[in-house]
């Protein structure tokens, strides 16, 4: 493990200890600091911090939430999978399945949801 990795992990550990008694406000699971620790440990200093900064940039209103683990290494190319896991946060199924079909283009909007010709841009 490089000096940069060791120093980064120590700093993150200090941050986690300093904020341990605060109310948890993180939008993701695992938390951003745990994600950073896992990414740096798995991918090294530069690539790990790249993943951590990408995650931090999504931690904002409208940026998503839910389970978002560190991407697994792709065994075929010995590199990371750049497309992380898709978050499936839609419940209940009777609402989500029609919505997903509409988004995928496999179904049309119900007539009551269609825009009138005069309101279209």
N, C-alpha and C positions, 0 to 999 in steps of 0.2 A: 504494500500500500504506500502510495507516494506521500510526501510531506503535505502537499496541498489537500489531499484527501483526509489525512489525519487531522489537520488544522480545521478543515471545514466541518468534519464530524464533531470535533470538540466544541466549536462555536455553536453548532445547531443544538448540541446537548445542553450547553449553557443556556441558550434561549428557551429550550423546553423546560428546564428546571426553573428559570425565572418566571415563566408564565404558567406554571403548573396549577397555581391556585386561582387563576382567572376563569371566568365563565367561558366555556368553549363556544366560539363563534364560527368555526371553520365550516365551509359549505361542502367540503369533500370528505370522503373516507378512503384511505387514511388521511390524516391531517397533512397540511402542506409541509410542515417540518419533518414529519415521518416519511413522507414521499421523497423529500430531498435527501434524507439520510439513506433511504433504500436505493435511490437513483445513483448517488455518488458511490455507494458501496458496490453496486452492480456494474456501473459503466465507467467509473473513474471520475477524475476531477472535472474535466472540460465537458464531456458529454452528459455527465450526471447533473452538473449545474445547468446545462442547457435544458434538460428535462424539467428541473426544478423551477427555472425561470419561466418556462412555458406554462407550467401549472400555476405559478403565482399570477401570471397575466390573465388567467381565466378566473381567478378568485375575485370577482367583482359582481355587482348587480347585473343580471342578465348573462353572466358568464358560465352558467351551468352549476350543477351540484350532483351529489350522489357518489357512488362507488367508482373510483378512478385510480386503479393501481399503477405502479411503474410498469411500462410495457415490457414484455418478455423478449429475450433475444431470439431472433430468427435463426434456427439451426442451419438453414441452407446457406445463408450469406454471412453468418457469424456477426451480424449487425442487428441493431434494434429494429423492431417493427415500428415504422413511423406513424402508422394509424393505430392509435390506442383502442381499447375496447369501446364498443358503443354502449352508452348508458341507456338502459331501458328503465325509465322512471315513470312510465305512464300506467296509471291504474284508474279505474277498473277496466277490465278487458273489453267490456261492451262499449266503452268510449274510445279506447285506444285503437282497437283493430280497425274500425271504420276510418278513424283519423289517419292512421298509418297508410291505409289503402288510398285515401285521397291524396296524401303527400307523395306517395309513390306513383300516382297517376293511374292507378288501377280502378279507381271509382270516381264518380262525379260528386260534386257538392249537392246536398239536398236542395230542392227548389226554394225553400224558405231562406237559404243562406246565399243564394245567388245574388249578385249585385244587379241593380237595375241599370239599363243602358245609360241613363242620364247621370248616374253616380260614378261611372267608370272614368278613369283618367286617360 
